[in-house]
Structure formats: structure tokens, C-alpha cells
Amino acid sequence: MCRLFLFFSLCFSALNADFLHVDSPSARLSDFVYKTPNDGVVKIPKDVKIVIASFEKETGALVNSYLQSQDTAYLSEHQAVFIADISKMPSVITTMFAIPKLKKYKHPIHINYSEGFDTVVPAKEDMVTLLFVENAKIKEIRYAATKDELKAAIEK
């Protein structure tokens, strides 16, 4: 009986999820509070053109590895931001391992701790989500699984 209830609850939640889609206002991303690895609060710039979102350790490692090989100003030159959603990570792991590792990167990282980010920004397993913004609206959603795909999307 519990399993049946859980199944219906998950189905109901999935049906009522309010994902961003093409022509969604990008302002919905500003509903979340983002922090830097040093615990400073940051906002998504109004002139952003690309939002790179990672929901898993592996995809975050892919983005960080790629960005680490670029110039420090790479993201700003391409009017892009990188958001790492770590809301599902246990706080002990976050505090002891993730944040100290993120502090070592030279590129800017917007960290999301708030629940619900994954119900707004669409995600695919083992893929990085790329939101292309134009005139404050999401114009395209793509996914990348490799550094080459990530580079091609950012430098488009």
C-alpha cells in the first residue's frame, strides 16, 4: 500500500513540475539564492546569454574540468554562468568535501542549495543542461555530455 501511495505521489509531483521551457522567462532562475564557494551571495546577471546547470557530481566535474582549462574570464566573455545544484547532497559531504574543492577553482560558480531547482530547470541524467537566453527569455535548451559538446555550445 505504501509503495502504491509513493508511486502515485511521484507521478503527481512529476505532472505538476513547472519546468522551464522555450520562451519561459529567465527571471524564474532569479527565484533561487545562489552562493559562491566562499559563502557570498551572487545573482544571475541580467545580460546572461548562457546558463550552464549541473545536477550531479560527474556533470559538475565535467564542467569544472573544462572551465579550469580556460581563462578566468571565459564565462564572462561568453556572458555565461555556471550553476552547480548541490541541494540533494548531504550537508556533511557538502561542508567537508564539496565546498573546499569548489574553493580551489579559478572560475566563478553559482551554488544552489535550495530544494526545487531541479523541478524548474530541466535535466537529463549524466548530462549538463544549457539554457540559452535572449531578451530575458529561454530561447533554447540543450544538453552536453562531453567537453567538446560543452565548448561547442558555449562558443556557438
PyMOL commands that place a pseudoatom at each C-alpha (Angstrom):
pseudoatom trace, name=CA, resn=MET, resi=1, chain=A, elem=C, hetatm=0, pos=[0.000, 0.000, 0.000]
pseudoatom trace, name=CA, resn=CYS, resi=2, chain=A, elem=C, hetatm=0, pos=[2.867, 2.343, 0.880]
pseudoatom trace, name=CA, resn=ARG, resi=3, chain=A, elem=C, hetatm=0, pos=[4.537, 1.656, -2.459]
pseudoatom trace, name=CA, resn=LEU, resi=4, chain=A, elem=C, hetatm=0, pos=[1.342, 2.419, -4.323]
pseudoatom trace, name=CA, resn=PHE, resi=5, chain=A, elem=C, hetatm=0, pos=[0.973, 5.708, -2.446]
pseudoatom trace, name=CA, resn=LEU, resi=6, chain=A, elem=C, hetatm=0, pos=[4.607, 6.575, -3.160]
pseudoatom trace, name=CA, resn=PHE, resi=7, chain=A, elem=C, hetatm=0, pos=[4.156, 5.756, -6.843]
pseudoatom trace, name=CA, resn=PHE, resi=8, chain=A, elem=C, hetatm=0, pos=[1.106, 7.998, -7.183]
pseudoatom trace, name=CA, resn=SER, resi=9, chain=A, elem=C, hetatm=0, pos=[2.790, 10.773, -5.212]
pseudoatom trace, name=CA, resn=LEU, resi=10, chain=A, elem=C, hetatm=0, pos=[5.811, 10.719, -7.533]
pseudoatom trace, name=CA, resn=CYS, resi=11, chain=A, elem=C, hetatm=0, pos=[3.600, 10.671, -10.620]
pseudoatom trace, name=CA, resn=PHE, resi=12, chain=A, elem=C, hetatm=0, pos=[1.564, 13.611, -9.317]
pseudoatom trace, name=CA, resn=SER, resi=13, chain=A, elem=C, hetatm=0, pos=[4.726, 15.562, -8.497]
pseudoatom trace, name=CA, resn=ALA, resi=14, chain=A, elem=C, hetatm=0, pos=[6.184, 14.910, -11.927]
pseudoatom trace, name=CA, resn=LEU, resi=15, chain=A, elem=C, hetatm=0, pos=[2.992, 16.015, -13.659]
pseudoatom trace, name=CA, resn=ASN, resi=16, chain=A, elem=C, hetatm=0, pos=[2.858, 19.220, -11.637]
pseudoatom trace, name=CA, resn=ALA, resi=17, chain=A, elem=C, hetatm=0, pos=[6.540, 20.105, -12.020]
pseudoatom trace, name=CA, resn=ASP, resi=18, chain=A, elem=C, hetatm=0, pos=[6.861, 23.540, -13.559]
pseudoatom trace, name=CA, resn=PHE, resi=19, chain=A, elem=C, hetatm=0, pos=[9.894, 23.158, -15.831]
pseudoatom trace, name=CA, resn=LEU, resi=20, chain=A, elem=C, hetatm=0, pos=[11.403, 25.989, -17.777]
pseudoatom trace, name=CA, resn=HIS, resi=21, chain=A, elem=C, hetatm=0, pos=[10.753, 25.601, -21.450]
pseudoatom trace, name=CA, resn=VAL, resi=22, chain=A, elem=C, hetatm=0, pos=[11.469, 27.555, -24.573]
pseudoatom trace, name=CA, resn=ASP, resi=23, chain=A, elem=C, hetatm=0, pos=[10.014, 31.078, -24.166]
pseudoatom trace, name=CA, resn=SER, resi=24, chain=A, elem=C, hetatm=0, pos=[9.920, 30.793, -20.362]
pseudoatom trace, name=CA, resn=PRO, resi=25, chain=A, elem=C, hetatm=0, pos=[11.068, 33.993, -18.676]
pseudoatom trace, name=CA, resn=SER, resi=26, chain=A, elem=C, hetatm=0, pos=[14.649, 33.686, -17.450]
pseudoatom trace, name=CA, resn=ALA, resi=27, chain=A, elem=C, hetatm=0, pos=[13.620, 35.672, -14.351]
pseudoatom trace, name=CA, resn=ARG, resi=28, chain=A, elem=C, hetatm=0, pos=[12.372, 32.402, -12.843]
pseudoatom trace, name=CA, resn=LEU, resi=29, chain=A, elem=C, hetatm=0, pos=[16.019, 31.489, -12.287]
pseudoatom trace, name=CA, resn=SER, resi=30, chain=A, elem=C, hetatm=0, pos=[16.321, 34.521, -10.006]
pseudoatom trace, name=CA, resn=ASP, resi=31, chain=A, elem=C, hetatm=0, pos=[13.832, 32.973, -7.578]
pseudoatom trace, name=CA, resn=PHE, resi=32, chain=A, elem=C, hetatm=0, pos=[16.709, 30.968, -6.130]
pseudoatom trace, name=CA, resn=VAL, resi=33, chain=A, elem=C, hetatm=0, pos=[19.530, 32.171, -3.881]
pseudoatom trace, name=CA, resn=TYR, resi=34, chain=A, elem=C, hetatm=0, pos=[22.980, 31.379, -5.236]
pseudoatom trace, name=CA, resn=LYS, resi=35, chain=A, elem=C, hetatm=0, pos=[26.180, 31.443, -3.237]
pseudoatom trace, name=CA, resn=THR, resi=36, chain=A, elem=C, hetatm=0, pos=[29.847, 31.382, -4.099]
pseudoatom trace, name=CA, resn=PRO, resi=37, chain=A, elem=C, hetatm=0, pos=[32.117, 28.705, -2.632]
pseudoatom trace, name=CA, resn=ASN, resi=38, chain=A, elem=C, hetatm=0, pos=[33.235, 31.407, -0.153]
pseudoatom trace, name=CA, resn=ASP, resi=39, chain=A, elem=C, hetatm=0, pos=[29.616, 31.842, 1.014]
pseudoatom trace, name=CA, resn=GLY, resi=40, chain=A, elem=C, hetatm=0, pos=[28.964, 35.159, -0.731]
pseudoatom trace, name=CA, resn=VAL, resi=41, chain=A, elem=C, hetatm=0, pos=[25.536, 35.696, -2.271]
pseudoatom trace, name=CA, resn=VAL, resi=42, chain=A, elem=C, hetatm=0, pos=[25.530, 36.174, -6.061]
pseudoatom trace, name=CA, resn=LYS, resi=43, chain=A, elem=C, hetatm=0, pos=[22.833, 36.862, -8.625]
pseudoatom trace, name=CA, resn=ILE, resi=44, chain=A, elem=C, hetatm=0, pos=[22.459, 35.866, -12.223]
pseudoatom trace, name=CA, resn=PRO, resi=45, chain=A, elem=C, hetatm=0, pos=[23.435, 38.883, -14.345]
pseudoatom trace, name=CA, resn=LYS, resi=46, chain=A, elem=C, hetatm=0, pos=[20.637, 40.426, -16.393]
pseudoatom trace, name=CA, resn=ASP, resi=47, chain=A, elem=C, hetatm=0, pos=[22.753, 40.229, -19.560]
pseudoatom trace, name=CA, resn=VAL, resi=48, chain=A, elem=C, hetatm=0, pos=[23.400, 36.481, -19.260]
pseudoatom trace, name=CA, resn=LYS, resi=49, chain=A, elem=C, hetatm=0, pos=[23.178, 34.567, -22.537]
pseudoatom trace, name=CA, resn=ILE, resi=50, chain=A, elem=C, hetatm=0, pos=[24.005, 31.037, -21.386]
pseudoatom trace, name=CA, resn=VAL, resi=51, chain=A, elem=C, hetatm=0, pos=[23.179, 29.281, -18.127]
pseudoatom trace, name=CA, resn=ILE, resi=52, chain=A, elem=C, hetatm=0, pos=[25.131, 26.084, -17.548]
pseudoatom trace, name=CA, resn=ALA, resi=53, chain=A, elem=C, hetatm=0, pos=[23.499, 23.887, -14.911]
pseudoatom trace, name=CA, resn=SER, resi=54, chain=A, elem=C, hetatm=0, pos=[24.861, 20.748, -13.294]
pseudoatom trace, name=CA, resn=PHE, resi=55, chain=A, elem=C, hetatm=0, pos=[22.855, 18.445, -11.043]
pseudoatom trace, name=CA, resn=GLU, resi=56, chain=A, elem=C, hetatm=0, pos=[25.277, 15.549, -10.470]
pseudoatom trace, name=CA, resn=LYS, resi=57, chain=A, elem=C, hetatm=0, pos=[28.830, 15.109, -9.244]
pseudoatom trace, name=CA, resn=GLU, resi=58, chain=A, elem=C, hetatm=0, pos=[30.004, 13.755, -12.598]
pseudoatom trace, name=CA, resn=THR, resi=59, chain=A, elem=C, hetatm=0, pos=[28.489, 16.536, -14.693]
pseudoatom trace, name=CA, resn=GLY, resi=60, chain=A, elem=C, hetatm=0, pos=[29.808, 19.132, -12.251]
pseudoatom trace, name=CA, resn=ALA, resi=61, chain=A, elem=C, hetatm=0, pos=[33.266, 17.590, -12.583]
pseudoatom trace, name=CA, resn=LEU, resi=62, chain=A, elem=C, hetatm=0, pos=[32.949, 17.747, -16.381]
pseudoatom trace, name=CA, resn=VAL, resi=63, chain=A, elem=C, hetatm=0, pos=[32.067, 21.466, -16.345]
pseudoatom trace, name=CA, resn=ASN, resi=64, chain=A, elem=C, hetatm=0, pos=[34.705, 22.325, -13.729]
pseudoatom trace, name=CA, resn=SER, resi=65, chain=A, elem=C, hetatm=0, pos=[37.378, 20.406, -15.632]
pseudoatom trace, name=CA, resn=TYR, resi=66, chain=A, elem=C, hetatm=0, pos=[36.527, 22.216, -18.853]
pseudoatom trace, name=CA, resn=LEU, resi=67, chain=A, elem=C, hetatm=0, pos=[36.326, 25.663, -17.242]
pseudoatom trace, name=CA, resn=GLN, resi=68, chain=A, elem=C, hetatm=0, pos=[39.555, 25.103, -15.312]
pseudoatom trace, name=CA, resn=SER, resi=69, chain=A, elem=C, hetatm=0, pos=[41.371, 24.732, -18.645]
pseudoatom trace, name=CA, resn=GLN, resi=70, chain=A, elem=C, hetatm=0, pos=[40.032, 28.110, -19.823]
pseudoatom trace, name=CA, resn=ASP, resi=71, chain=A, elem=C, hetatm=0, pos=[40.953, 31.688, -18.982]
pseudoatom trace, name=CA, resn=THR, resi=72, chain=A, elem=C, hetatm=0, pos=[39.494, 33.103, -15.740]
pseudoatom trace, name=CA, resn=ALA, resi=73, chain=A, elem=C, hetatm=0, pos=[37.269, 35.497, -17.717]
pseudoatom trace, name=CA, resn=TYR, resi=74, chain=A, elem=C, hetatm=0, pos=[35.959, 32.782, -20.065]
pseudoatom trace, name=CA, resn=LEU, resi=75, chain=A, elem=C, hetatm=0, pos=[32.443, 32.705, -18.609]
pseudoatom trace, name=CA, resn=SER, resi=76, chain=A, elem=C, hetatm=0, pos=[32.053, 36.484, -18.505]
pseudoatom trace, name=CA, resn=GLU, resi=77, chain=A, elem=C, hetatm=0, pos=[33.416, 36.824, -22.059]
pseudoatom trace, name=CA, resn=HIS, resi=78, chain=A, elem=C, hetatm=0, pos=[30.667, 34.474, -23.241]
pseudoatom trace, name=CA, resn=GLN, resi=79, chain=A, elem=C, hetatm=0, pos=[28.028, 36.036, -20.962]
pseudoatom trace, name=CA, resn=ALA, resi=80, chain=A, elem=C, hetatm=0, pos=[27.598, 32.694, -19.234]
pseudoatom trace, name=CA, resn=VAL, resi=81, chain=A, elem=C, hetatm=0, pos=[27.138, 31.485, -15.673]
pseudoatom trace, name=CA, resn=PHE, resi=82, chain=A, elem=C, hetatm=0, pos=[27.697, 28.064, -14.171]
pseudoatom trace, name=CA, resn=ILE, resi=83, chain=A, elem=C, hetatm=0, pos=[25.189, 26.877, -11.572]
pseudoatom trace, name=CA, resn=ALA, resi=84, chain=A, elem=C, hetatm=0, pos=[26.022, 23.793, -9.510]
pseudoatom trace, name=CA, resn=ASP, resi=85, chain=A, elem=C, hetatm=0, pos=[22.894, 22.408, -7.853]
pseudoatom trace, name=CA, resn=ILE, resi=86, chain=A, elem=C, hetatm=0, pos=[24.046, 20.620, -4.705]
pseudoatom trace, name=CA, resn=SER, resi=87, chain=A, elem=C, hetatm=0, pos=[20.708, 20.679, -2.904]
pseudoatom trace, name=CA, resn=LYS, resi=88, chain=A, elem=C, hetatm=0, pos=[20.490, 16.885, -2.786]
pseudoatom trace, name=CA, resn=MET, resi=89, chain=A, elem=C, hetatm=0, pos=[23.993, 16.458, -1.371]
pseudoatom trace, name=CA, resn=PRO, resi=90, chain=A, elem=C, hetatm=0, pos=[24.162, 15.620, 2.355]
pseudoatom trace, name=CA, resn=SER, resi=91, chain=A, elem=C, hetatm=0, pos=[25.330, 18.686, 4.301]
pseudoatom trace, name=CA, resn=VAL, resi=92, chain=A, elem=C, hetatm=0, pos=[28.237, 16.787, 5.888]
pseudoatom trace, name=CA, resn=ILE, resi=93, chain=A, elem=C, hetatm=0, pos=[29.610, 15.889, 2.447]
pseudoatom trace, name=CA, resn=THR, resi=94, chain=A, elem=C, hetatm=0, pos=[28.973, 19.444, 1.230]
pseudoatom trace, name=CA, resn=THR, resi=95, chain=A, elem=C, hetatm=0, pos=[30.840, 21.030, 4.136]
pseudoatom trace, name=CA, resn=MET, resi=96, chain=A, elem=C, hetatm=0, pos=[33.727, 18.580, 4.396]
pseudoatom trace, name=CA, resn=PHE, resi=97, chain=A, elem=C, hetatm=0, pos=[34.457, 17.804, 0.753]
pseudoatom trace, name=CA, resn=ALA, resi=98, chain=A, elem=C, hetatm=0, pos=[32.499, 19.684, -1.923]
pseudoatom trace, name=CA, resn=ILE, resi=99, chain=A, elem=C, hetatm=0, pos=[32.913, 23.299, -0.796]
pseudoatom trace, name=CA, resn=PRO, resi=100, chain=A, elem=C, hetatm=0, pos=[36.688, 23.025, -0.083]
pseudoatom trace, name=CA, resn=LYS, resi=101, chain=A, elem=C, hetatm=0, pos=[37.135, 21.519, -3.562]
pseudoatom trace, name=CA, resn=LEU, resi=102, chain=A, elem=C, hetatm=0, pos=[34.993, 24.220, -5.206]
pseudoatom trace, name=CA, resn=LYS, resi=103, chain=A, elem=C, hetatm=0, pos=[37.054, 26.944, -3.492]
pseudoatom trace, name=CA, resn=LYS, resi=104, chain=A, elem=C, hetatm=0, pos=[40.111, 25.791, -5.447]
pseudoatom trace, name=CA, resn=TYR, resi=105, chain=A, elem=C, hetatm=0, pos=[38.611, 26.601, -8.855]
pseudoatom trace, name=CA, resn=LYS, resi=106, chain=A, elem=C, hetatm=0, pos=[39.510, 29.892, -10.514]
pseudoatom trace, name=CA, resn=HIS, resi=107, chain=A, elem=C, hetatm=0, pos=[36.222, 30.272, -12.411]
pseudoatom trace, name=CA, resn=PRO, resi=108, chain=A, elem=C, hetatm=0, pos=[33.048, 31.662, -10.811]
pseudoatom trace, name=CA, resn=ILE, resi=109, chain=A, elem=C, hetatm=0, pos=[30.496, 29.136, -9.585]
pseudoatom trace, name=CA, resn=HIS, resi=110, chain=A, elem=C, hetatm=0, pos=[26.913, 29.857, -8.530]
pseudoatom trace, name=CA, resn=ILE, resi=111, chain=A, elem=C, hetatm=0, pos=[25.962, 27.215, -5.972]
pseudoatom trace, name=CA, resn=ASN, resi=112, chain=A, elem=C, hetatm=0, pos=[22.315, 26.372, -5.404]
pseudoatom trace, name=CA, resn=TYR, resi=113, chain=A, elem=C, hetatm=0, pos=[21.420, 24.831, -2.039]
pseudoatom trace, name=CA, resn=SER, resi=114, chain=A, elem=C, hetatm=0, pos=[17.646, 25.364, -2.361]
pseudoatom trace, name=CA, resn=GLU, resi=115, chain=A, elem=C, hetatm=0, pos=[15.273, 22.483, -2.986]
pseudoatom trace, name=CA, resn=GLY, resi=116, chain=A, elem=C, hetatm=0, pos=[13.206, 22.684, -6.136]
pseudoatom trace, name=CA, resn=PHE, resi=117, chain=A, elem=C, hetatm=0, pos=[15.807, 23.875, -8.631]
pseudoatom trace, name=CA, resn=ASP, resi=118, chain=A, elem=C, hetatm=0, pos=[15.543, 20.545, -10.434]
pseudoatom trace, name=CA, resn=THR, resi=119, chain=A, elem=C, hetatm=0, pos=[11.763, 20.994, -10.745]
pseudoatom trace, name=CA, resn=VAL, resi=120, chain=A, elem=C, hetatm=0, pos=[12.302, 24.257, -12.628]
pseudoatom trace, name=CA, resn=VAL, resi=121, chain=A, elem=C, hetatm=0, pos=[15.395, 23.611, -14.744]
pseudoatom trace, name=CA, resn=PRO, resi=122, chain=A, elem=C, hetatm=0, pos=[15.086, 20.503, -16.930]
pseudoatom trace, name=CA, resn=ALA, resi=123, chain=A, elem=C, hetatm=0, pos=[17.782, 17.875, -16.526]
pseudoatom trace, name=CA, resn=LYS, resi=124, chain=A, elem=C, hetatm=0, pos=[18.866, 14.661, -18.197]
pseudoatom trace, name=CA, resn=GLU, resi=125, chain=A, elem=C, hetatm=0, pos=[20.865, 12.023, -16.406]
pseudoatom trace, name=CA, resn=ASP, resi=126, chain=A, elem=C, hetatm=0, pos=[24.630, 12.277, -16.970]
pseudoatom trace, name=CA, resn=MET, resi=127, chain=A, elem=C, hetatm=0, pos=[24.233, 15.498, -18.984]
pseudoatom trace, name=CA, resn=VAL, resi=128, chain=A, elem=C, hetatm=0, pos=[24.843, 19.189, -18.387]
pseudoatom trace, name=CA, resn=THR, resi=129, chain=A, elem=C, hetatm=0, pos=[21.846, 21.461, -19.043]
pseudoatom trace, name=CA, resn=LEU, resi=130, chain=A, elem=C, hetatm=0, pos=[22.481, 24.541, -21.188]
pseudoatom trace, name=CA, resn=LEU, resi=131, chain=A, elem=C, hetatm=0, pos=[19.867, 27.294, -21.248]
pseudoatom trace, name=CA, resn=PHE, resi=132, chain=A, elem=C, hetatm=0, pos=[20.263, 29.888, -23.993]
pseudoatom trace, name=CA, resn=VAL, resi=133, chain=A, elem=C, hetatm=0, pos=[18.739, 33.223, -23.033]
pseudoatom trace, name=CA, resn=GLU, resi=134, chain=A, elem=C, hetatm=0, pos=[17.705, 36.023, -25.365]
pseudoatom trace, name=CA, resn=ASN, resi=135, chain=A, elem=C, hetatm=0, pos=[15.723, 39.120, -24.347]
pseudoatom trace, name=CA, resn=ALA, resi=136, chain=A, elem=C, hetatm=0, pos=[15.152, 37.662, -20.865]
pseudoatom trace, name=CA, resn=LYS, resi=137, chain=A, elem=C, hetatm=0, pos=[13.524, 34.509, -22.261]
pseudoatom trace, name=CA, resn=ILE, resi=138, chain=A, elem=C, hetatm=0, pos=[14.824, 30.970, -22.623]
pseudoatom trace, name=CA, resn=LYS, resi=139, chain=A, elem=C, hetatm=0, pos=[15.198, 30.541, -26.382]
pseudoatom trace, name=CA, resn=GLU, resi=140, chain=A, elem=C, hetatm=0, pos=[16.822, 27.114, -26.484]
pseudoatom trace, name=CA, resn=ILE, resi=141, chain=A, elem=C, hetatm=0, pos=[17.599, 24.231, -24.162]
pseudoatom trace, name=CA, resn=ARG, resi=142, chain=A, elem=C, hetatm=0, pos=[20.459, 21.860, -24.973]
pseudoatom trace, name=CA, resn=TYR, resi=143, chain=A, elem=C, hetatm=0, pos=[22.340, 19.150, -23.171]
pseudoatom trace, name=CA, resn=ALA, resi=144, chain=A, elem=C, hetatm=0, pos=[26.036, 18.270, -23.249]
pseudoatom trace, name=CA, resn=ALA, resi=145, chain=A, elem=C, hetatm=0, pos=[27.792, 15.100, -22.170]
pseudoatom trace, name=CA, resn=THR, resi=146, chain=A, elem=C, hetatm=0, pos=[31.378, 15.843, -23.228]
pseudoatom trace, name=CA, resn=LYS, resi=147, chain=A, elem=C, hetatm=0, pos=[33.848, 18.727, -23.084]
pseudoatom trace, name=CA, resn=ASP, resi=148, chain=A, elem=C, hetatm=0, pos=[33.643, 19.114, -26.860]
pseudoatom trace, name=CA, resn=GLU, resi=149, chain=A, elem=C, hetatm=0, pos=[29.848, 19.440, -26.756]
pseudoatom trace, name=CA, resn=LEU, resi=150, chain=A, elem=C, hetatm=0, pos=[30.141, 21.934, -23.895]
pseudoatom trace, name=CA, resn=LYS, resi=151, chain=A, elem=C, hetatm=0, pos=[32.723, 24.000, -25.777]
pseudoatom trace, name=CA, resn=ALA, resi=152, chain=A, elem=C, hetatm=0, pos=[30.661, 23.985, -28.987]
pseudoatom trace, name=CA, resn=ALA, resi=153, chain=A, elem=C, hetatm=0, pos=[27.555, 25.144, -27.097]
pseudoatom trace, name=CA, resn=ILE, resi=154, chain=A, elem=C, hetatm=0, pos=[29.311, 27.937, -25.200]
pseudoatom trace, name=CA, resn=GLU, resi=155, chain=A, elem=C, hetatm=0, pos=[31.284, 29.215, -28.172]
pseudoatom trace, name=CA, resn=LYS, resi=156, chain=A, elem=C, hetatm=0, pos=[28.317, 28.973, -30.574]
for i in range(1, 156): cmd.bond("trace and resi %d" % i, "trace and resi %d" % (i + 1))
show_as sticks, trace
zoom trace
